[in-house]
Amino acid sequence: MIFKLKNLLKYCLGFLYKINPIFRISLRNQLTVFVFHDVSDTPSEFTRNFGLSLSVSRFKKQICWINENFNVINPELLITNGPLPIKAALITFDDGFAGVFKNAYPILDRLNMPSVLFMNMQPQIKKSPLLSALA
């Protein structure tokens, strides 16, 4: 049920963006952050069950749409406090799933689109897996 509501919300927001110029204008002077997790045609049961994975083809479509409608910035711009372009966007990935390196990175590299990857380093530091990995 939650997955269907999530898809409905995504559809409505996408439709609103297409038909409502006020909505597009409101994004002009803001930073929009697009958050991804895994990009894989063979997702793990965990990422599939929690809706954390996109197929490679769906990711390509979404990235092309972002590239056409936003100015994707390099994350370094946030550190230097440089001025943001109109319709600035940041592409991020959480958790460091293998599909990000294997599937998403080559697509972003071909399009010359920067991104940032956030990783939980506790398993590396403590030499023990996260609870979610054990599940």
N, C-alpha and C positions, 0 to 999 in steps of 0.2 A: 504494500500500500504506500509506504514512504517513497519507494522508487518511482511509482506512478505520479505522485504529487510533485516530486523533484523534477521529473521530465515535463510535466505540465507547466511548472514555474519557468523552466528554461525556455519552453516554447513561447509562453506569454511574453517574457522579457525580450526575446528575439523579435517577436512580432511587433512589440511596442517600439523597439529600436528602429525597425524598418519604416513604420508608418507615422511616427510622431517626431517631427523636427525639434520640438521643445526638449524631448528626452535626449536627442543627440547633442543639442546645444549645451545641455546641463553637464555633459561629459567633457566638454571642451577644455575647461580649466582644472580638470581633476586628473588624478592618477588612477587608472583602472588596473587592478591586479588580477591576472588570470592564473588560477592555481590548478595544477595538474598533479597526479600521483603516478600511476603506471600507464604505459602505452604498450599494449601487447595484444596480439591476436590469440595468444594462449595464456590468458591471465591465471594467476593462482586462484584457488578457491576463496582465499581470504579477500583478495581485491575484487573478485567477482561478486561475492556475497555482500560486500559493503559499498559497491558501486564506485570503487576507486580506480578502475581501469577503463581506458578507451581503446578501441581498436585502432590500428595504424591508419586505416583509411579515414575514420572519423576524426582522429587527431589532425591529419593533413587538412581536412576540410575546415576544421576550427582554426587552425593556425593560418591558413590562407585567408579566412574571413578576418581574423585579427589583423593580419598584415595589410589587408585592403582598407580597413576601417580605423586603424589606430597607428600611432607612431610609437613603435616598441623602442624603449630606451635601454641603454646599458645600465645595469644596477649600480655601477660606479658613479653615475650621475647623482644618485641619492646621497652618496657619501660626500661628494664635493659641493653639495647644495647648489648645483648649477640650475639654470632656469629649465623648467619642463616645457617640452613642445606642446602645442595644442593636441588634445586627445592622446595624451601620453598613456602608455601601457607598459606593464612589467609582466613578464612570463616567469612563473615560478613552478618548481617541482618540490614536493615533499617526500621524504623518506628514502630516496635513493634506490628505487626499484631498478632492476636490471633493464627493463624495457625502456627506461628513460635513456640509458646509455646506448642500447642496441638500436632502438627504433626512433625515439624522439630527437636525439642529438643530430643524427644525419640530416633529418628534415630541416631542422633549425639552421644547421650549418649551410645547407644549400641555399636557403633563403637569407642568409646573413642576419639572422635574428638572435640577439643575445637573450640569455635567460639566467636564472639563478637556481641553484639546487640546495635545498635545506636538508641536512642529514642529522639524525639523532646519533650522536657519537657514544652514548652510554654503553652500548654493546661492545664497542671496540675498547673503550677505556676499562670497563669492568670485566671484560672477557666472558660475558654471559648474554644470552639472547634476550630481547624484549619479551614481555609477557605475551604480546600479540603474536609474536613469531612462534612461541611455544604452543599457542592455541591452534 
